[in-house]
Amino acid sequence: MSRVFWDAMMFIYLLENHPVFADPVREVLARSRKRNDVLLTSYLSLAEALVGTPPGSPKADVLRSAIPKMGFGFVAFDGDAVEPFRRLRTDFGLRPPDSMHLACAAAVKTDLFLTNDSQLLKKQIHVPGIQFIASFINPPL
């Protein structure tokens, strides 16, 4: 059992049934469930999934309920995320959304942060509080 944190795009691929990435995301979700992993994401992931969806629309309601129904807990950006966020922005020049996701993951001591962000993966950064940052394509699960 591991603490696995998903980046926002993984939800978007899954919820929009992306032709290339939806199946690999489903596979990762199935493996995580089988292992009884603790599944985490930030509220920013929900906000990003809702971009372009009219408030109060049926699609927005489905999106709001889909992530928790998949078994994910939401992590808030709070005081424990401030220092990791500062460090990621200052030392690595990461974009604010990437820094927020990673800072939330670090604040709750994540074993594995999964993403498809090639820019983030290329940087090969170490974030205290996150053991591994990896692509969801062939993750170390």
VEXFIZA-715500 format. One record per residue (C-alpha): residue number from 0; x, y, z. Coordinates in steps of 0.2 Angstrom, whole numbers, padded with zeros to 4 digits. Last residue first. Layout:
<r k="NUM" px="X" py="Y" pz="Z"/>
...
# end
This chain:
<r k="140" px="0017" py="0002" pz="-0045"/>
<r k="139" px="0033" py="0009" pz="-0053"/>
<r k="138" px="0023" py="0018" pz="-0067"/>
<r k="137" px="0022" py="0012" pz="-0084"/>
<r k="136" px="0014" py="0027" pz="-0092"/>
<r k="135" px="0009" py="0037" pz="-0076"/>
<r k="134" px="0025" py="0046" pz="-0078"/>
<r k="133" px="0035" py="0047" pz="-0062"/>
<r k="132" px="0039" py="0058" pz="-0046"/>
<r k="131" px="0045" py="0047" pz="-0032"/>
<r k="130" px="0048" py="0049" pz="-0013"/>
<r k="129" px="0038" py="0065" pz="-0011"/>
<r k="128" px="0039" py="0073" pz="0006"/>
<r k="127" px="0055" py="0082" pz="0002"/>
<r k="126" px="0054" py="0086" pz="-0017"/>
<r k="125" px="0068" py="0080" pz="-0028"/>
<r k="124" px="0068" py="0087" pz="-0046"/>
<r k="123" px="0070" py="0077" pz="-0061"/>
<r k="122" px="0068" py="0092" pz="-0072"/>
<r k="121" px="0063" py="0082" pz="-0087"/>
<r k="120" px="0047" py="0075" pz="-0078"/>
<r k="119" px="0040" py="0092" pz="-0075"/>
<r k="118" px="0042" py="0097" pz="-0093"/>
<r k="117" px="0035" py="0081" pz="-0099"/>
<r k="116" px="0019" py="0083" pz="-0088"/>
<r k="115" px="0011" py="0066" pz="-0089"/>
<r k="114" px="0009" py="0065" pz="-0070"/>
<r k="113" px="0010" py="0053" pz="-0055"/>
<r k="112" px="0017" py="0058" pz="-0038"/>
<r k="111" px="0022" py="0042" pz="-0028"/>
<r k="110" px="0025" py="0040" pz="-0010"/>
<r k="109" px="0016" py="0055" pz="-0004"/>
<r k="108" px="0020" py="0064" pz="0013"/>
<r k="107" px="0004" py="0074" pz="0015"/>
<r k="106" px="0013" py="0091" pz="0013"/>
<r k="105" px="0023" py="0084" pz="-0001"/>
<r k="104" px="0008" py="0080" pz="-0012"/>
<r k="103" px="0001" py="0098" pz="-0008"/>
<r k="102" px="0017" py="0106" pz="-0013"/>
<r k="101" px="0018" py="0095" pz="-0029"/>
<r k="100" px="0001" py="0101" pz="-0035"/>
<r k="99" px="0004" py="0119" pz="-0030"/>
<r k="98" px="0021" py="0119" pz="-0038"/>
<r k="97" px="0014" py="0112" pz="-0054"/>
<r k="96" px="0000" py="0125" pz="-0054"/>
<r k="95" px="0012" py="0139" pz="-0050"/>
<r k="94" px="0024" py="0135" pz="-0064"/>
<r k="93" px="0040" py="0128" pz="-0059"/>
<r k="92" px="0056" py="0139" pz="-0058"/>
<r k="91" px="0066" py="0126" pz="-0049"/>
<r k="90" px="0073" py="0134" pz="-0034"/>
<r k="89" px="0061" py="0149" pz="-0031"/>
<r k="88" px="0044" py="0141" pz="-0037"/>
<r k="87" px="0048" py="0124" pz="-0030"/>
<r k="86" px="0055" py="0131" pz="-0014"/>
<r k="85" px="0040" py="0143" pz="-0011"/>
<r k="84" px="0028" py="0129" pz="-0014"/>
<r k="83" px="0037" py="0117" pz="-0003"/>
<r k="82" px="0037" py="0130" pz="0011"/>
<r k="81" px="0018" py="0134" pz="0009"/>
<r k="80" px="0011" py="0117" pz="0008"/>
<r k="79" px="0011" py="0114" pz="0027"/>
<r k="78" px="0001" py="0130" pz="0029"/>
<r k="77" px="-0013" py="0124" pz="0018"/>
<r k="76" px="-0016" py="0119" pz="0000"/>
<r k="75" px="-0030" py="0107" pz="0002"/>
<r k="74" px="-0028" py="0088" pz="-0001"/>
<r k="73" px="-0043" py="0079" pz="-0009"/>
<r k="72" px="-0046" py="0061" pz="-0006"/>
<r k="71" px="-0048" py="0049" pz="-0021"/>
<r k="70" px="-0059" py="0034" pz="-0021"/>
<r k="69" px="-0065" py="0034" pz="-0039"/>
<r k="68" px="-0082" py="0041" pz="-0031"/>
<r k="67" px="-0072" py="0055" pz="-0024"/>
<r k="66" px="-0066" py="0060" pz="-0042"/>
<r k="65" px="-0083" py="0058" pz="-0050"/>
<r k="64" px="-0093" py="0068" pz="-0039"/>
<r k="63" px="-0088" py="0086" pz="-0044"/>
<r k="62" px="-0086" py="0080" pz="-0062"/>
<r k="61" px="-0104" py="0073" pz="-0063"/>
<r k="60" px="-0110" py="0090" pz="-0055"/>
<r k="59" px="-0100" py="0100" pz="-0068"/>
<r k="58" px="-0107" py="0089" pz="-0082"/>
<r k="57" px="-0125" py="0092" pz="-0076"/>
<r k="56" px="-0122" py="0111" pz="-0076"/>
<r k="55" px="-0122" py="0120" pz="-0060"/>
<r k="54" px="-0107" py="0131" pz="-0065"/>
<r k="53" px="-0104" py="0130" pz="-0084"/>
<r k="52" px="-0089" py="0118" pz="-0088"/>
<r k="51" px="-0074" py="0127" pz="-0097"/>
<r k="50" px="-0063" py="0123" pz="-0083"/>
<r k="49" px="-0070" py="0110" pz="-0071"/>
<r k="48" px="-0056" py="0097" pz="-0073"/>
<r k="47" px="-0044" py="0111" pz="-0068"/>
<r k="46" px="-0054" py="0115" pz="-0052"/>
<r k="45" px="-0055" py="0097" pz="-0047"/>
<r k="44" px="-0036" py="0095" pz="-0050"/>
<r k="43" px="-0033" py="0111" pz="-0040"/>
<r k="42" px="-0043" py="0103" pz="-0025"/>
<r k="41" px="-0027" py="0092" pz="-0024"/>
<r k="40" px="-0026" py="0073" pz="-0027"/>
<r k="39" px="-0024" py="0058" pz="-0017"/>
<r k="38" px="-0027" py="0039" pz="-0018"/>
<r k="37" px="-0022" py="0028" pz="-0003"/>
<r k="36" px="-0016" py="0012" pz="-0011"/>
<r k="35" px="-0026" py="-0004" pz="-0008"/>
<r k="34" px="-0014" py="-0014" pz="-0019"/>
<r k="33" px="-0029" py="-0019" pz="-0030"/>
<r k="32" px="-0036" py="-0001" pz="-0030"/>
<r k="31" px="-0019" py="0006" pz="-0036"/>
<r k="30" px="-0018" py="-0007" pz="-0050"/>
<r k="29" px="-0035" py="-0003" pz="-0056"/>
<r k="28" px="-0031" py="0016" pz="-0056"/>
<r k="27" px="-0015" py="0013" pz="-0065"/>
<r k="26" px="-0024" py="0003" pz="-0078"/>
<r k="25" px="-0038" py="0016" pz="-0080"/>
<r k="24" px="-0025" py="0029" pz="-0083"/>
<r k="23" px="-0017" py="0018" pz="-0096"/>
<r k="22" px="-0034" py="0016" pz="-0105"/>
<r k="21" px="-0038" py="0035" pz="-0105"/>
<r k="20" px="-0021" py="0040" pz="-0112"/>
<r k="19" px="-0022" py="0038" pz="-0131"/>
<r k="18" px="-0040" py="0041" pz="-0136"/>
<r k="17" px="-0044" py="0052" pz="-0121"/>
<r k="16" px="-0060" py="0046" pz="-0112"/>
<r k="15" px="-0065" py="0064" pz="-0106"/>
<r k="14" px="-0066" py="0058" pz="-0088"/>
<r k="13" px="-0050" py="0048" pz="-0089"/>
<r k="12" px="-0039" py="0060" pz="-0098"/>
<r k="11" px="-0045" py="0074" pz="-0088"/>
<r k="10" px="-0042" py="0064" pz="-0072"/>
<r k="9" px="-0024" py="0061" pz="-0077"/>
<r k="8" px="-0022" py="0079" pz="-0082"/>
<r k="7" px="-0024" py="0085" pz="-0064"/>
<r k="6" px="-0009" py="0076" pz="-0056"/>
<r k="5" px="-0012" py="0061" pz="-0046"/>
<r k="4" px="-0005" py="0057" pz="-0029"/>
<r k="3" px="-0002" py="0039" pz="-0023"/>
<r k="2" px="0001" py="0035" pz="-0005"/>
<r k="1" px="0007" py="0017" pz="-0005"/>
<r k="0" px="0000" py="0000" pz="0000"/>
# end
